[in-house]
Amino acid sequence: MGGCCRVLGQECSIRNLGLRFHDARAFTDSPLPRPLFALLRFLYAALAIGDLVWIGLDRPNGEWIIHFGNWSRIVTALFFLFGSIIALLSSACVSRESDQYDRITQEDDQSHSFLDPDSNSCGVKPGEKDDSNSPSKTDNLSCHHRLLWFLHTLAFNSSFVCLVAYFAYFYEERYTLLGMLDFPRHVLYLVLLIVDILASYIPVRLWHVMYAYIFSGVFVIFTVVLIVVETKIDFSADPVIYPSLESRSKPLIYTAILSLFLIAGAPVAQMVFYILYRIRACLMSS
């Protein structure tokens, strides 16, 4: 129990706000063969891109851009596409046999665990150093690894908040083909991201919730500016593009309610994200 508290306390250190990690292979490796892992991510990306194309063709006037759900789909599609490219390139450049994680010894002063004496914490695979629990002066990530990590955080956080907000407030049951597809379309991306979390070694940091807040802030500012431009002065007017948001003809109220979900949901989503990360490592270490 003391080890758990120590790990959590170290995880809450402000130094974990940055995108720093000692081993770039955590962003390309997987228990699965790399080509298969890259293929799965590419299929996920194709699914998300296909969904976005369908939405764009259905609303060619561009109104889809003001849906937060579509912003979430965009970053999710970018994460899976970028992740598949990085994994595929890494698989082509480095053989599986020569790309093993560095082992550490029990004599390492920085090693500690509450599950396995040969691992640092329940948050990484056995033998892998965990920058969240031990101070490290090395940072071996390239810009594309940092970007992938950033997209990873935004994709999961926004998908989780979007799912909760949609079914808690904005969902309306519709007995049409498109209406029946609402449920799987909103759930699918979160499920795919959970599968990806469990099948990869990308670390999760609680402090990265700040990136989700920045992303949400950009969306809210963009939406408010669009409302001002669209409605001119009369905020109670019914803009041409807003009926599809089911905002009950009150775009500012819609934005305010969604903002509450974004503010309250982001830390919850990040905590769920972090718990999944720990569960993955506990399963690996066992």
URBEL-V442254 format. One record per residue. N is the residue number from 0. RES is the residue in three letters. SS is DSSP state (@ for helix, = for strand, . for the rest). PSI is psi in whole degrees, -180 to 180 (none if undefined). D_CENTER is the distance of its C-alpha to the mean C-alpha in Angstrom with 1 decimal. Layout:
n=N res=RES ss=SS psi=PSI d_center=D_CENTER
n=N res=RES ss=SS psi=PSI d_center=D_CENTER
This chain:
n=0 res=MET ss=. psi=-40 d_center=28.6
n=1 res=GLY ss=@ psi=-37 d_center=29.3
n=2 res=GLY ss=@ psi=-40 d_center=27.0
n=3 res=CYS ss=@ psi=-47 d_center=24.1
n=4 res=CYS ss=@ psi=-39 d_center=25.0
n=5 res=ARG ss=@ psi=-43 d_center=25.4
n=6 res=VAL ss=@ psi=-45 d_center=22.0
n=7 res=LEU ss=@ psi=-40 d_center=20.4
n=8 res=GLY ss=@ psi=-42 d_center=22.7
n=9 res=GLN ss=@ psi=-32 d_center=21.9
n=10 res=GLU ss=@ psi=-31 d_center=18.1
n=11 res=CYS ss=. psi=0 d_center=18.9
n=12 res=SER ss=. psi=139 d_center=20.7
n=13 res=ILE ss=@ psi=-20 d_center=20.0
n=14 res=ARG ss=@ psi=-17 d_center=20.1
n=15 res=ASN ss=@ psi=4 d_center=16.6
n=16 res=LEU ss=@ psi=-31 d_center=15.4
n=17 res=GLY ss=. psi=166 d_center=15.8
n=18 res=LEU ss=. psi=72 d_center=14.1
n=19 res=ARG ss=. psi=135 d_center=16.8
n=20 res=PHE ss=. psi=147 d_center=17.3
n=21 res=HIS ss=. psi=-19 d_center=20.5
n=22 res=ASP ss=. psi=113 d_center=19.8
n=23 res=ALA ss=@ psi=-18 d_center=18.0
n=24 res=ARG ss=@ psi=-16 d_center=18.5
n=25 res=ALA ss=@ psi=-19 d_center=15.7
n=26 res=PHE ss=@ psi=-2 d_center=13.4
n=27 res=THR ss=. psi=-20 d_center=15.9
n=28 res=ASP ss=. psi=165 d_center=17.5
n=29 res=SER ss=. psi=156 d_center=17.2
n=30 res=PRO ss=. psi=-23 d_center=19.8
n=31 res=LEU ss=. psi=158 d_center=20.3
n=32 res=PRO ss=. psi=140 d_center=22.4
n=33 res=ARG ss=@ psi=-44 d_center=20.6
n=34 res=PRO ss=@ psi=-40 d_center=22.0
n=35 res=LEU ss=@ psi=-41 d_center=20.9
n=36 res=PHE ss=@ psi=-44 d_center=17.3
n=37 res=ALA ss=@ psi=-39 d_center=17.3
n=38 res=LEU ss=@ psi=-43 d_center=19.0
n=39 res=LEU ss=@ psi=-44 d_center=16.6
n=40 res=ARG ss=@ psi=-37 d_center=13.7
n=41 res=PHE ss=@ psi=-40 d_center=16.2
n=42 res=LEU ss=@ psi=-40 d_center=17.2
n=43 res=TYR ss=@ psi=-43 d_center=13.7
n=44 res=ALA ss=@ psi=-42 d_center=13.6
n=45 res=ALA ss=@ psi=-38 d_center=17.2
n=46 res=LEU ss=@ psi=-45 d_center=16.5
n=47 res=ALA ss=@ psi=-41 d_center=14.0
n=48 res=ILE ss=@ psi=-41 d_center=16.5
n=49 res=GLY ss=@ psi=-40 d_center=19.3
n=50 res=ASP ss=@ psi=-43 d_center=18.1
n=51 res=LEU ss=@ psi=-39 d_center=17.7
n=52 res=VAL ss=@ psi=-43 d_center=21.2
n=53 res=TRP ss=@ psi=-45 d_center=22.6
n=54 res=ILE ss=@ psi=-42 d_center=21.5
n=55 res=GLY ss=@ psi=-39 d_center=22.9
n=56 res=LEU ss=@ psi=-33 d_center=26.1
n=57 res=ASP ss=@ psi=-30 d_center=26.5
n=58 res=ARG ss=. psi=74 d_center=26.2
n=59 res=PRO ss=. psi=-12 d_center=27.7
n=60 res=ASN ss=. psi=0 d_center=28.5
n=61 res=GLY ss=. psi=8 d_center=25.0
n=62 res=GLU ss=@ psi=-16 d_center=24.3
n=63 res=TRP ss=@ psi=-21 d_center=21.0
n=64 res=ILE ss=@ psi=-18 d_center=19.5
n=65 res=ILE ss=@ psi=3 d_center=19.9
n=66 res=HIS ss=. psi=125 d_center=17.8
n=67 res=PHE ss=@ psi=-32 d_center=14.4
n=68 res=GLY ss=@ psi=-35 d_center=13.4
n=69 res=ASN ss=@ psi=-33 d_center=14.3
n=70 res=TRP ss=@ psi=-42 d_center=12.4
n=71 res=SER ss=@ psi=-41 d_center=9.2
n=72 res=ARG ss=@ psi=-37 d_center=10.8
n=73 res=ILE ss=@ psi=-50 d_center=11.6
n=74 res=VAL ss=@ psi=-32 d_center=8.4
n=75 res=THR ss=@ psi=-44 d_center=7.3
n=76 res=ALA ss=@ psi=-41 d_center=10.9
n=77 res=LEU ss=@ psi=-41 d_center=10.9
n=78 res=PHE ss=@ psi=-49 d_center=8.2
n=79 res=PHE ss=@ psi=-40 d_center=10.3
n=80 res=LEU ss=@ psi=-48 d_center=13.5
n=81 res=PHE ss=@ psi=-41 d_center=13.2
n=82 res=GLY ss=@ psi=-38 d_center=12.1
n=83 res=SER ss=@ psi=-38 d_center=15.1
n=84 res=ILE ss=@ psi=-45 d_center=17.4
n=85 res=ILE ss=@ psi=-44 d_center=16.8
n=86 res=ALA ss=@ psi=-39 d_center=17.3
n=87 res=LEU ss=@ psi=-44 d_center=20.3
n=88 res=LEU ss=@ psi=-39 d_center=21.9
n=89 res=SER ss=@ psi=-38 d_center=21.5
n=90 res=SER ss=@ psi=-35 d_center=23.1
n=91 res=ALA ss=@ psi=-28 d_center=25.9
n=92 res=CYS ss=@ psi=-28 d_center=26.6
n=93 res=VAL ss=. psi=131 d_center=26.6
n=94 res=SER ss=. psi=153 d_center=28.1
n=95 res=ARG ss=. psi=-38 d_center=26.5
n=96 res=GLU ss=. psi=-32 d_center=29.6
n=97 res=SER ss=. psi=6 d_center=29.5
n=98 res=ASP ss=. psi=58 d_center=25.9
n=99 res=GLN ss=. psi=148 d_center=25.9
n=100 res=TYR ss=. psi=143 d_center=24.2
n=101 res=ASP ss=. psi=135 d_center=26.7
n=102 res=ARG ss=. psi=153 d_center=28.3
n=103 res=ILE ss=. psi=158 d_center=29.5
n=104 res=THR ss=. psi=162 d_center=32.6
n=105 res=GLN ss=. psi=-20 d_center=33.3
n=106 res=GLU ss=. psi=-9 d_center=35.4
n=107 res=ASP ss=. psi=127 d_center=32.5
n=108 res=ASP ss=. psi=-20 d_center=32.8
n=109 res=GLN ss=. psi=-3 d_center=29.0
n=110 res=SER ss=. psi=137 d_center=28.4
n=111 res=HIS ss=. psi=156 d_center=28.0
n=112 res=SER ss=. psi=152 d_center=26.6
n=113 res=PHE ss=. psi=11 d_center=27.1
n=114 res=LEU ss=. psi=-46 d_center=26.6
n=115 res=ASP ss=. psi=121 d_center=28.0
n=116 res=PRO ss=. psi=-15 d_center=30.3
n=117 res=ASP ss=. psi=2 d_center=29.2
n=118 res=SER ss=. psi=159 d_center=25.6
n=119 res=ASN ss=. psi=-38 d_center=24.3
n=120 res=SER ss=. psi=176 d_center=22.0
n=121 res=CYS ss=. psi=10 d_center=20.3
n=122 res=GLY ss=. psi=-5 d_center=17.0
n=123 res=VAL ss=. psi=170 d_center=17.9
n=124 res=LYS ss=. psi=154 d_center=20.1
n=125 res=PRO ss=. psi=133 d_center=23.8
n=126 res=GLY ss=. psi=-8 d_center=25.4
n=127 res=GLU ss=. psi=136 d_center=22.3
n=128 res=LYS ss=. psi=141 d_center=22.4
n=129 res=ASP ss=. psi=112 d_center=19.7
n=130 res=ASP ss=. psi=-16 d_center=19.5
n=131 res=SER ss=. psi=-19 d_center=18.3
n=132 res=ASN ss=. psi=-15 d_center=21.6
n=133 res=SER ss=. psi=132 d_center=24.1
n=134 res=PRO ss=. psi=133 d_center=24.9
n=135 res=SER ss=. psi=136 d_center=24.5
n=136 res=LYS ss=. psi=-5 d_center=26.2
n=137 res=THR ss=. psi=146 d_center=24.7
n=138 res=ASP ss=. psi=108 d_center=21.6
n=139 res=ASN ss=. psi=23 d_center=21.5
n=140 res=LEU ss=. psi=139 d_center=18.3
n=141 res=SER ss=. psi=174 d_center=19.1
n=142 res=CYS ss=@ psi=-38 d_center=17.7
n=143 res=HIS ss=@ psi=-29 d_center=15.8
n=144 res=HIS ss=@ psi=-41 d_center=14.1
n=145 res=ARG ss=@ psi=-42 d_center=13.1
n=146 res=LEU ss=@ psi=-41 d_center=11.8
n=147 res=LEU ss=@ psi=-42 d_center=9.8
n=148 res=TRP ss=@ psi=-43 d_center=8.4
n=149 res=PHE ss=@ psi=-47 d_center=7.9
n=150 res=LEU ss=@ psi=-36 d_center=6.2
n=151 res=HIS ss=@ psi=-46 d_center=3.8
n=152 res=THR ss=@ psi=-47 d_center=3.4
n=153 res=LEU ss=@ psi=-41 d_center=4.3
n=154 res=ALA ss=@ psi=-51 d_center=3.2
n=155 res=PHE ss=@ psi=-47 d_center=2.6
n=156 res=ASN ss=@ psi=-47 d_center=5.0
n=157 res=SER ss=@ psi=-37 d_center=6.9
n=158 res=SER ss=@ psi=-41 d_center=7.4
n=159 res=PHE ss=@ psi=-50 d_center=8.6
n=160 res=VAL ss=@ psi=-40 d_center=10.7
n=161 res=CYS ss=@ psi=-43 d_center=11.9
n=162 res=LEU ss=@ psi=-47 d_center=13.1
n=163 res=VAL ss=@ psi=-46 d_center=14.9
n=164 res=ALA ss=@ psi=-41 d_center=16.4
n=165 res=TYR ss=@ psi=-49 d_center=17.6
n=166 res=PHE ss=@ psi=-17 d_center=19.4
n=167 res=ALA ss=@ psi=-29 d_center=20.6
n=168 res=TYR ss=@ psi=-41 d_center=22.2
n=169 res=PHE ss=@ psi=-7 d_center=22.0
n=170 res=TYR ss=. psi=134 d_center=22.6
n=171 res=GLU ss=. psi=125 d_center=26.1
n=172 res=GLU ss=. psi=127 d_center=27.5
n=173 res=ARG ss=. psi=128 d_center=29.0
n=174 res=TYR ss=. psi=56 d_center=31.2
n=175 res=THR ss=. psi=170 d_center=30.6
n=176 res=LEU ss=@ psi=-47 d_center=28.8
n=177 res=LEU ss=@ psi=-36 d_center=26.0
n=178 res=GLY ss=@ psi=-40 d_center=25.9
n=179 res=MET ss=@ psi=-22 d_center=25.6
n=180 res=LEU ss=@ psi=-10 d_center=22.7
n=181 res=ASP ss=@ psi=-45 d_center=20.7
n=182 res=PHE ss=@ psi=-55 d_center=19.7
n=183 res=PRO ss=@ psi=-33 d_center=18.5
n=184 res=ARG ss=@ psi=-37 d_center=16.7
n=185 res=HIS ss=@ psi=-28 d_center=14.7
n=186 res=VAL ss=@ psi=-32 d_center=14.1
n=187 res=LEU ss=@ psi=-47 d_center=13.6
n=188 res=TYR ss=@ psi=-38 d_center=10.1
n=189 res=LEU ss=@ psi=-40 d_center=8.8
n=190 res=VAL ss=@ psi=-44 d_center=11.5
n=191 res=LEU ss=@ psi=-39 d_center=10.6
n=192 res=LEU ss=@ psi=-37 d_center=7.1
n=193 res=ILE ss=@ psi=-43 d_center=9.2
n=194 res=VAL ss=@ psi=-42 d_center=11.8
n=195 res=ASP ss=@ psi=-39 d_center=10.0
n=196 res=ILE ss=@ psi=-45 d_center=9.1
n=197 res=LEU ss=@ psi=-20 d_center=12.8
n=198 res=ALA ss=. psi=13 d_center=14.1
n=199 res=SER ss=. psi=180 d_center=12.9
n=200 res=TYR ss=. psi=15 d_center=13.7
n=201 res=ILE ss=. psi=127 d_center=10.8
n=202 res=PRO ss=. psi=163 d_center=11.4
n=203 res=VAL ss=. psi=135 d_center=9.5
n=204 res=ARG ss=. psi=132 d_center=11.3
n=205 res=LEU ss=@ psi=-37 d_center=12.1
n=206 res=TRP ss=@ psi=-14 d_center=13.3
n=207 res=HIS ss=@ psi=-3 d_center=10.1
n=208 res=VAL ss=@ psi=-24 d_center=10.0
n=209 res=MET ss=@ psi=-33 d_center=12.5
n=210 res=TYR ss=@ psi=-37 d_center=10.3
n=211 res=ALA ss=@ psi=-38 d_center=8.8
n=212 res=TYR ss=@ psi=-40 d_center=12.6
n=213 res=ILE ss=@ psi=-44 d_center=13.6
n=214 res=PHE ss=@ psi=-45 d_center=11.6
n=215 res=SER ss=@ psi=-39 d_center=13.0
n=216 res=GLY ss=@ psi=-41 d_center=16.4
n=217 res=VAL ss=@ psi=-42 d_center=16.6
n=218 res=PHE ss=@ psi=-47 d_center=16.2
n=219 res=VAL ss=@ psi=-44 d_center=18.8
n=220 res=ILE ss=@ psi=-44 d_center=21.2
n=221 res=PHE ss=@ psi=-44 d_center=21.0
n=222 res=THR ss=@ psi=-44 d_center=21.8
n=223 res=VAL ss=@ psi=-43 d_center=24.6
n=224 res=VAL ss=@ psi=-41 d_center=26.1
n=225 res=LEU ss=@ psi=-38 d_center=26.1
n=226 res=ILE ss=@ psi=-45 d_center=27.8
n=227 res=VAL ss=@ psi=-43 d_center=30.4
n=228 res=VAL ss=@ psi=-40 d_center=31.1
n=229 res=GLU ss=@ psi=-41 d_center=31.2
n=230 res=THR ss=@ psi=1 d_center=33.3
n=231 res=LYS ss=. psi=-102 d_center=35.4
n=232 res=ILE ss=. psi=-34 d_center=36.8
n=233 res=ASP ss=. psi=98 d_center=36.8
n=234 res=PHE ss=. psi=-19 d_center=33.4
n=235 res=SER ss=. psi=-4 d_center=34.8
n=236 res=ALA ss=. psi=166 d_center=35.4
n=237 res=ASP ss=. psi=99 d_center=33.6
n=238 res=PRO ss=. psi=156 d_center=31.8
n=239 res=VAL ss=. psi=-36 d_center=32.0
n=240 res=ILE ss=. psi=-7 d_center=28.3
n=241 res=TYR ss=. psi=-15 d_center=27.2
n=242 res=PRO ss=@ psi=-33 d_center=28.7
n=243 res=SER ss=@ psi=-18 d_center=25.9
n=244 res=LEU ss=@ psi=-3 d_center=23.6
n=245 res=GLU ss=. psi=42 d_center=26.0
n=246 res=SER ss=. psi=12 d_center=26.3
n=247 res=ARG ss=. psi=41 d_center=29.9
n=248 res=SER ss=. psi=22 d_center=31.3
n=249 res=LYS ss=. psi=81 d_center=29.9
n=250 res=PRO ss=@ psi=-35 d_center=27.0
n=251 res=LEU ss=@ psi=-37 d_center=27.0
n=252 res=ILE ss=@ psi=-42 d_center=26.8
n=253 res=TYR ss=@ psi=-48 d_center=23.9
n=254 res=THR ss=@ psi=-40 d_center=22.0
n=255 res=ALA ss=@ psi=-43 d_center=23.2
n=256 res=ILE ss=@ psi=-44 d_center=22.1
n=257 res=LEU ss=@ psi=-36 d_center=18.6
n=258 res=SER ss=@ psi=-37 d_center=18.5
n=259 res=LEU ss=@ psi=-42 d_center=19.4
n=260 res=PHE ss=@ psi=-40 d_center=16.6
n=261 res=LEU ss=@ psi=-42 d_center=14.1
n=262 res=ILE ss=@ psi=-47 d_center=16.1
n=263 res=ALA ss=@ psi=-30 d_center=16.5
n=264 res=GLY ss=@ psi=-27 d_center=13.3
n=265 res=ALA ss=@ psi=-50 d_center=10.9
n=266 res=PRO ss=@ psi=-33 d_center=12.5
n=267 res=VAL ss=@ psi=-45 d_center=12.8
n=268 res=ALA ss=@ psi=-42 d_center=9.2
n=269 res=GLN ss=@ psi=-35 d_center=8.7
n=270 res=MET ss=@ psi=-43 d_center=11.9
n=271 res=VAL ss=@ psi=-42 d_center=11.0
n=272 res=PHE ss=@ psi=-46 d_center=8.0
n=273 res=TYR ss=@ psi=-40 d_center=10.8
n=274 res=ILE ss=@ psi=-42 d_center=13.4
n=275 res=LEU ss=@ psi=-39 d_center=11.9
n=276 res=TYR ss=@ psi=-44 d_center=11.8
n=277 res=ARG ss=@ psi=-39 d_center=15.4
n=278 res=ILE ss=@ psi=-43 d_center=16.5
n=279 res=ARG ss=@ psi=-46 d_center=15.6
n=280 res=ALA ss=@ psi=-37 d_center=17.7
n=281 res=CYS ss=@ psi=-39 d_center=20.4
n=282 res=LEU ss=@ psi=-39 d_center=20.8
n=283 res=MET ss=@ psi=-41 d_center=21.1
n=284 res=SER ss=@ psi=-22 d_center=23.6
n=285 res=SER ss=. psi=none d_center=25.6
